[in-house]
Amino acid sequence: MQANEKEIGPGNVVLSVNGVRKKIGRKWIIDNVTFDVREGEIFGFLGPNGAGKTTTIRMLVDLIRPSEGSITVCGYNVNKSPEKALQYVGSIVENPEVYSYLTGWENLQHFARMQPGVDEARIAEVVETVRLDQRIHDKVRTYSLGMRQRLGIAQALLGRPKLLILDEPTNGLDPKGIKELREFIRRLADEGMAVFVSSHLLSEIQLLCDRVAIISRGRVLAVGGVSELVARNSPYVLWELDPYERGAALLESRTGIRLVNPEELDLDDTVMANMRPGSAVTVMDDEDVPETVAALVTAGVEVRAVHKIHPTLEQLFLKLTEGETID
Protein backbone atom coordinates (compact mmCIF):
# COMPACT_ATOMS: atom_id res chain seq x y z
CA MET A 1 0.00 0.00 0.00
CA GLN A 2 1.37 3.42 -0.93
CA ALA A 3 2.01 6.06 1.72
CA ASN A 4 -1.12 7.99 2.72
CA GLU A 5 -3.25 5.58 0.68
CA LYS A 6 -6.87 5.38 1.80
CA GLU A 7 -8.85 2.17 1.55
CA ILE A 8 -11.42 2.25 -1.24
CA GLY A 9 -14.03 -0.45 -0.74
CA PRO A 10 -16.26 -1.96 -3.44
CA GLY A 11 -18.46 0.68 -5.03
CA ASN A 12 -16.92 3.51 -3.02
CA VAL A 13 -16.41 6.91 -4.61
CA VAL A 14 -12.95 7.36 -6.15
CA LEU A 15 -13.57 10.67 -7.97
CA SER A 16 -15.94 13.33 -6.68
CA VAL A 17 -16.70 16.48 -8.69
CA ASN A 18 -18.85 18.96 -6.79
CA GLY A 19 -20.23 22.25 -8.16
CA VAL A 20 -17.28 22.85 -10.48
CA ARG A 21 -17.38 26.04 -12.54
CA LYS A 22 -14.81 27.62 -14.86
CA LYS A 23 -14.90 31.20 -16.04
CA ILE A 24 -12.83 32.62 -18.90
CA GLY A 25 -13.21 36.36 -19.22
CA ARG A 26 -16.86 37.05 -18.54
CA LYS A 27 -18.10 33.70 -19.78
CA TRP A 28 -18.78 30.61 -17.69
CA ILE A 29 -17.60 27.77 -19.94
CA ILE A 30 -18.20 25.10 -17.26
CA ASP A 31 -21.18 25.68 -14.99
CA ASN A 32 -22.00 23.69 -11.84
CA VAL A 33 -20.72 20.28 -12.97
CA THR A 34 -21.33 17.61 -10.31
CA PHE A 35 -20.88 13.82 -10.46
CA ASP A 36 -19.10 10.90 -8.74
CA VAL A 37 -17.16 7.97 -10.20
CA ARG A 38 -17.06 4.75 -8.18
CA GLU A 39 -14.61 1.90 -7.90
CA GLY A 40 -15.14 -0.84 -10.49
CA GLU A 41 -17.37 1.16 -12.84
CA ILE A 42 -16.99 2.70 -16.28
CA PHE A 43 -18.36 6.24 -16.19
CA GLY A 44 -19.12 7.95 -19.49
CA PHE A 45 -18.85 11.69 -20.03
CA LEU A 46 -20.97 12.31 -23.10
CA GLY A 47 -21.34 15.47 -25.11
CA PRO A 48 -20.72 17.09 -28.51
CA ASN A 49 -17.36 18.57 -29.42
CA GLY A 50 -17.10 21.92 -27.65
CA ALA A 51 -19.46 20.92 -24.83
CA GLY A 52 -16.74 21.23 -22.16
CA LYS A 53 -15.52 17.63 -21.86
CA THR A 54 -11.79 18.26 -22.33
CA THR A 55 -11.88 21.43 -20.20
CA THR A 56 -13.45 19.42 -17.38
CA ILE A 57 -10.84 16.66 -17.77
CA ARG A 58 -8.03 19.23 -17.63
CA MET A 59 -9.45 20.36 -14.29
CA LEU A 60 -9.64 16.75 -13.06
CA VAL A 61 -5.88 16.34 -13.57
CA ASP A 62 -4.92 19.85 -12.34
CA LEU A 63 -3.81 21.18 -15.72
CA ILE A 64 -6.17 24.11 -15.18
CA ARG A 65 -7.93 25.18 -12.00
CA PRO A 66 -11.68 25.57 -11.50
CA SER A 67 -13.01 29.01 -10.67
CA GLU A 68 -15.39 27.45 -8.14
CA GLY A 69 -16.18 24.01 -6.71
CA SER A 70 -14.06 21.06 -5.65
CA ILE A 71 -12.54 17.92 -7.18
CA THR A 72 -11.32 15.08 -4.95
CA VAL A 73 -9.63 11.76 -5.76
CA CYS A 74 -9.57 9.11 -3.03
CA GLY A 75 -10.49 11.84 -0.56
CA TYR A 76 -7.72 14.27 -1.53
CA ASN A 77 -8.50 17.67 -3.07
CA VAL A 78 -6.87 17.87 -6.51
CA ASN A 79 -6.11 21.59 -6.20
CA LYS A 80 -5.04 21.70 -2.53
CA SER A 81 -3.10 18.40 -2.46
CA PRO A 82 -2.31 17.62 -6.11
CA GLU A 83 0.59 15.25 -5.45
CA LYS A 84 -1.47 13.12 -3.05
CA ALA A 85 -4.58 13.15 -5.27
CA LEU A 86 -2.87 12.56 -8.61
CA GLN A 87 -0.80 9.60 -7.38
CA TYR A 88 -4.05 7.64 -7.82
CA VAL A 89 -4.74 8.91 -11.36
CA GLY A 90 -3.64 7.64 -14.75
CA SER A 91 -4.80 9.65 -17.74
CA ILE A 92 -4.68 10.19 -21.47
CA VAL A 93 -5.88 13.70 -22.28
CA GLU A 94 -6.56 14.11 -26.02
CA ASN A 95 -3.79 11.93 -27.61
CA PRO A 96 -1.26 9.51 -26.08
CA GLU A 97 2.17 11.16 -25.93
CA VAL A 98 4.65 8.57 -27.25
CA TYR A 99 7.96 8.71 -29.09
CA SER A 100 7.68 7.05 -32.50
CA TYR A 101 11.45 6.53 -32.91
CA LEU A 102 11.60 4.44 -29.69
CA THR A 103 10.22 0.97 -29.10
CA GLY A 104 7.14 0.52 -26.97
CA TRP A 105 9.29 -0.85 -24.15
CA GLU A 106 11.69 2.12 -24.34
CA ASN A 107 8.73 4.50 -24.16
CA LEU A 108 7.50 2.81 -21.00
CA GLN A 109 11.00 2.85 -19.48
CA HIS A 110 11.19 6.58 -20.15
CA PHE A 111 7.91 7.31 -18.38
CA ALA A 112 8.68 4.85 -15.57
CA ARG A 113 11.74 6.94 -14.61
CA MET A 114 9.37 9.80 -13.74
CA GLN A 115 7.41 7.73 -11.20
CA PRO A 116 8.79 6.30 -7.95
CA GLY A 117 8.48 2.57 -7.41
CA VAL A 118 7.94 1.60 -11.06
CA ASP A 119 10.44 -1.09 -12.03
CA GLU A 120 10.92 -3.39 -15.02
CA ALA A 121 8.61 -5.98 -13.46
CA ARG A 122 5.81 -3.40 -13.40
CA ILE A 123 6.50 -2.47 -17.03
CA ALA A 124 6.22 -6.14 -18.01
CA GLU A 125 2.97 -6.37 -16.03
CA VAL A 126 1.28 -3.47 -17.83
CA VAL A 127 2.53 -4.72 -21.21
CA GLU A 128 0.77 -8.01 -20.51
CA THR A 129 -2.34 -6.18 -19.30
CA VAL A 130 -2.70 -4.25 -22.57
CA ARG A 131 -1.69 -7.30 -24.63
CA LEU A 132 1.28 -5.78 -26.42
CA ASP A 133 3.64 -8.64 -25.55
CA GLN A 134 4.33 -9.58 -29.18
CA ARG A 135 5.14 -6.05 -30.39
CA ILE A 136 6.49 -4.20 -27.35
CA HIS A 137 10.11 -4.27 -28.64
CA ASP A 138 9.16 -2.92 -32.08
CA LYS A 139 9.46 0.75 -32.98
CA VAL A 140 6.27 2.66 -32.20
CA ARG A 141 6.23 4.10 -35.73
CA THR A 142 5.24 0.59 -36.90
CA TYR A 143 2.23 0.44 -34.55
CA SER A 144 -1.37 0.75 -35.64
CA LEU A 145 -3.47 3.50 -34.05
CA GLY A 146 -5.10 0.94 -31.77
CA MET A 147 -1.70 -0.31 -30.61
CA ARG A 148 -0.57 3.25 -29.89
CA GLN A 149 -3.73 3.75 -27.85
CA ARG A 150 -3.00 0.62 -25.83
CA LEU A 151 0.61 1.76 -25.30
CA GLY A 152 -0.73 5.08 -24.01
CA ILE A 153 -3.00 3.23 -21.58
CA ALA A 154 -0.05 1.08 -20.47
CA GLN A 155 1.82 4.30 -19.71
CA ALA A 156 -1.17 5.58 -17.70
CA LEU A 157 -1.29 2.32 -15.73
CA LEU A 158 2.38 2.30 -14.68
CA GLY A 159 1.73 3.97 -11.32
CA ARG A 160 -1.07 1.55 -10.33
CA PRO A 161 -3.84 4.17 -10.44
CA LYS A 162 -7.25 3.73 -8.89
CA LEU A 163 -8.76 6.06 -11.51
CA LEU A 164 -8.09 5.90 -15.26
CA ILE A 165 -9.18 8.95 -17.28
CA LEU A 166 -9.49 8.52 -21.06
CA ASP A 167 -10.39 11.46 -23.31
CA GLU A 168 -12.04 10.27 -26.55
CA PRO A 169 -10.11 6.94 -26.54
CA THR A 170 -11.79 5.52 -29.66
CA ASN A 171 -11.00 8.50 -31.94
CA GLY A 172 -9.71 7.23 -35.26
CA LEU A 173 -10.02 3.53 -34.42
CA ASP A 174 -11.63 1.09 -36.83
CA PRO A 175 -14.55 -1.10 -35.61
CA LYS A 176 -12.19 -3.95 -34.64
CA GLY A 177 -9.97 -1.58 -32.66
CA ILE A 178 -12.99 -0.06 -30.91
CA LYS A 179 -14.27 -3.50 -29.93
CA GLU A 180 -10.86 -4.55 -28.57
CA LEU A 181 -10.51 -1.33 -26.59
CA ARG A 182 -14.02 -1.71 -25.19
CA GLU A 183 -13.25 -5.24 -23.98
CA PHE A 184 -9.97 -4.11 -22.46
CA ILE A 185 -11.56 -1.21 -20.56
CA ARG A 186 -14.28 -3.53 -19.26
CA ARG A 187 -11.62 -5.92 -17.97
CA LEU A 188 -9.92 -3.08 -16.05
CA ALA A 189 -13.23 -2.12 -14.42
CA ASP A 190 -13.97 -5.75 -13.54
CA GLU A 191 -10.63 -5.82 -11.72
CA GLY A 192 -11.78 -2.88 -9.57
CA MET A 193 -10.48 0.20 -11.36
CA ALA A 194 -12.66 3.29 -11.76
CA VAL A 195 -12.62 4.31 -15.44
CA PHE A 196 -13.75 7.73 -16.66
CA VAL A 197 -14.29 7.90 -20.44
CA SER A 198 -15.24 11.01 -22.39
CA SER A 199 -16.76 10.60 -25.83
CA HIS A 200 -19.07 12.12 -28.42
CA LEU A 201 -19.99 8.64 -29.72
CA LEU A 202 -23.43 7.90 -28.32
CA SER A 203 -23.66 4.26 -29.33
CA GLU A 204 -20.18 3.53 -27.99
CA ILE A 205 -20.97 5.05 -24.59
CA GLN A 206 -24.20 3.04 -24.42
CA LEU A 207 -22.30 -0.20 -25.10
CA LEU A 208 -19.36 0.55 -22.82
CA CYS A 209 -20.50 2.43 -19.74
CA ASP A 210 -22.29 1.59 -16.52
CA ARG A 211 -23.26 5.18 -15.75
CA VAL A 212 -23.08 8.36 -17.77
CA ALA A 213 -23.20 12.14 -17.44
CA ILE A 214 -24.56 14.08 -20.42
CA ILE A 215 -22.95 17.51 -20.84
CA SER A 216 -23.97 20.30 -23.20
CA ARG A 217 -22.73 23.90 -23.33
CA GLY A 218 -20.77 23.40 -20.11
CA ARG A 219 -23.66 22.07 -18.03
CA VAL A 220 -24.44 18.51 -16.97
CA LEU A 221 -28.01 17.76 -18.06
CA ALA A 222 -28.38 14.26 -16.63
CA VAL A 223 -26.41 11.71 -14.59
CA GLY A 224 -27.37 8.09 -14.03
CA GLY A 225 -27.17 4.47 -15.11
CA VAL A 226 -27.35 4.00 -18.86
CA SER A 227 -30.45 1.78 -18.69
CA GLU A 228 -32.05 4.16 -16.18
CA LEU A 229 -31.51 7.18 -18.42
CA VAL A 230 -32.70 5.59 -21.66
CA ALA A 231 -35.78 4.30 -19.81
CA ARG A 232 -36.85 7.95 -19.50
CA ASN A 233 -37.83 7.67 -23.16
CA SER A 234 -40.95 5.61 -23.74
CA PRO A 235 -40.25 2.55 -25.89
CA TYR A 236 -42.05 2.36 -29.22
CA VAL A 237 -43.92 -0.64 -30.59
CA LEU A 238 -43.64 -1.03 -34.36
CA TRP A 239 -46.50 -2.79 -36.18
CA GLU A 240 -46.53 -4.09 -39.74
CA LEU A 241 -50.22 -4.35 -40.69
CA ASP A 242 -52.33 -5.25 -43.71
CA PRO A 243 -54.56 -3.45 -44.46
CA TYR A 244 -52.73 -0.58 -42.80
CA GLU A 245 -55.62 1.89 -42.64
CA ARG A 246 -57.99 -0.46 -40.80
CA GLY A 247 -55.23 -1.61 -38.43
CA ALA A 248 -54.07 1.93 -37.64
CA ALA A 249 -57.65 3.03 -36.95
CA LEU A 250 -58.15 0.12 -34.55
CA LEU A 251 -54.89 0.87 -32.73
CA GLU A 252 -55.86 4.52 -32.38
CA SER A 253 -59.27 3.60 -30.97
CA ARG A 254 -57.92 1.48 -28.11
CA THR A 255 -57.46 2.96 -24.65
CA GLY A 256 -53.85 3.32 -23.54
CA ILE A 257 -52.41 3.30 -27.05
CA ARG A 258 -51.10 6.38 -28.82
CA LEU A 259 -50.40 6.26 -32.54
CA VAL A 260 -47.27 8.28 -33.30
CA ASN A 261 -47.18 10.52 -36.39
CA PRO A 262 -44.12 9.97 -38.64
CA GLU A 263 -42.93 13.56 -38.12
CA GLU A 264 -42.81 12.96 -34.34
CA LEU A 265 -40.52 9.94 -34.61
CA ASP A 266 -36.99 10.24 -33.27
CA LEU A 267 -35.95 6.70 -34.14
CA ASP A 268 -32.44 5.63 -35.11
CA ASP A 269 -31.70 5.97 -38.82
CA THR A 270 -31.27 2.19 -39.14
CA VAL A 271 -34.77 1.62 -37.77
CA MET A 272 -36.27 4.28 -40.02
CA ALA A 273 -34.52 2.81 -43.07
CA ASN A 274 -36.02 -0.61 -42.39
CA MET A 275 -39.60 0.55 -41.81
CA ARG A 276 -41.81 -0.92 -44.52
CA PRO A 277 -44.96 0.56 -46.04
CA GLY A 278 -47.86 -0.38 -43.80
CA SER A 279 -45.91 0.22 -40.57
CA ALA A 280 -47.54 1.91 -37.60
CA VAL A 281 -45.68 3.07 -34.50
CA THR A 282 -47.34 3.26 -31.10
CA VAL A 283 -46.51 4.17 -27.53
CA MET A 284 -48.14 1.62 -25.22
CA ASP A 285 -47.57 -0.73 -22.27
CA ASP A 286 -45.88 -4.06 -23.02
CA GLU A 287 -48.60 -6.07 -21.33
CA ASP A 288 -51.23 -4.71 -23.74
CA VAL A 289 -49.47 -6.10 -26.84
CA PRO A 290 -50.91 -9.68 -26.84
CA GLU A 291 -54.47 -8.47 -26.37
CA THR A 292 -54.00 -5.87 -29.12
CA VAL A 293 -52.67 -8.51 -31.53
CA ALA A 294 -55.76 -10.65 -30.85
CA ALA A 295 -58.07 -7.67 -31.44
CA LEU A 296 -56.38 -6.88 -34.77
CA VAL A 297 -56.63 -10.48 -35.97
CA THR A 298 -60.30 -10.66 -34.93
CA ALA A 299 -60.95 -7.49 -36.94
CA GLY A 300 -59.44 -9.11 -40.04
CA VAL A 301 -56.13 -7.23 -39.91
CA GLU A 302 -53.04 -9.29 -40.70
CA VAL A 303 -50.25 -8.63 -38.19
CA ARG A 304 -47.15 -9.34 -40.25
CA ALA A 305 -44.71 -8.32 -37.51
CA VAL A 306 -44.60 -6.55 -34.17
CA HIS A 307 -41.37 -5.21 -32.66
CA LYS A 308 -40.51 -3.36 -29.48
CA ILE A 309 -38.00 -0.62 -30.26
CA HIS A 310 -35.82 0.15 -27.30
CA PRO A 311 -34.88 3.78 -26.68
CA THR A 312 -31.27 4.87 -27.10
CA LEU A 313 -28.96 7.48 -25.62
CA GLU A 314 -29.22 9.32 -28.94
CA GLN A 315 -32.95 9.85 -28.43
CA LEU A 316 -32.38 10.98 -24.84
CA PHE A 317 -29.58 13.33 -25.87
CA LEU A 318 -31.65 14.95 -28.60
CA LYS A 319 -34.54 15.40 -26.21
CA LEU A 320 -32.38 16.93 -23.44
CA THR A 321 -30.48 19.24 -25.78
CA GLU A 322 -33.47 20.11 -27.96
CA GLY A 323 -31.83 18.67 -31.04
CA GLU A 324 -28.24 19.86 -30.60
CA THR A 325 -25.94 17.84 -32.83
CA ILE A 326 -23.45 15.45 -31.24
CA ASP A 327 -20.67 15.84 -33.81
URWOGI-V485626 format. One line per field, one symbol per residue. ss: DSSP state (A for helix, B for strand, O for the rest). psi: psi as a letter, one per 40 degrees, with the letter a starting at -180 (. if undefined). burial: # if it has 16 or more other C-alpha atoms within 10 Angstrom, else .. A space follows every 50 residues. Layout:
BEGIN
ss->???
psi->???
burial->???
END
This chain:
BEGIN
ss->OOOOOOOOOOOOBBBBBBBBBBBBOOBBBBBBBBBBBBOOOBBBBBOOOO OOAAAAAAAAOOOOOOOBBBBBBOOBBOOOOAAAAAOOBBBBOOOOOOOO OOBAAAAAAAAAOOOOOOOAAAAAAAAAAOOOOOOOOOBAAAOOAAAAAA AAAAAAAOOOOOBBBBBOOOOOOOAAAAAAAAAAAAAAAAOOOBBBBBBO OAAAAAAAOOBBBBBBOOBBBBBBBAAAAAOOOOOBBBBBBBOAAAAAAA AAAOOOOBBOOAAAOOOOAAAAAAOOOOBBBBBOOAAAAAAAAAAAAAOO OBBBBBBBBOOOAAAAAAAAOOOOOOO
psi->hihehhhhiheihdhhhhfhihhhbehhdhhfhhiihiheihhhhhiihe eeddddddddefdiiidiiihihfehhdddgddddeeehhihhcihhihd eiiddddddddddehiehaddddddddddefedeedeiideeiidddddd ddddddedefiehhhhhfeeheiiddddddddddddddddeeihhhhiie hdddddddidiihhhhfeihdihiidddddedhhiihhhhihiddddddd ddehhehhhhideehfiidddddehiiehihihiideeddddddddddee hhgdihihhiiiddddddddefehie.
burial->............######.###......####################.. ############..##..###########....##########..#.#.. .########.##.....#...######.####..##..##..#.###### #####################.#...##..##.###.##..######### ##.###.#############.#####..##....########.#..##.# #.....#.#......##...........######........#.##.... ###..#....#######...#....#.
END
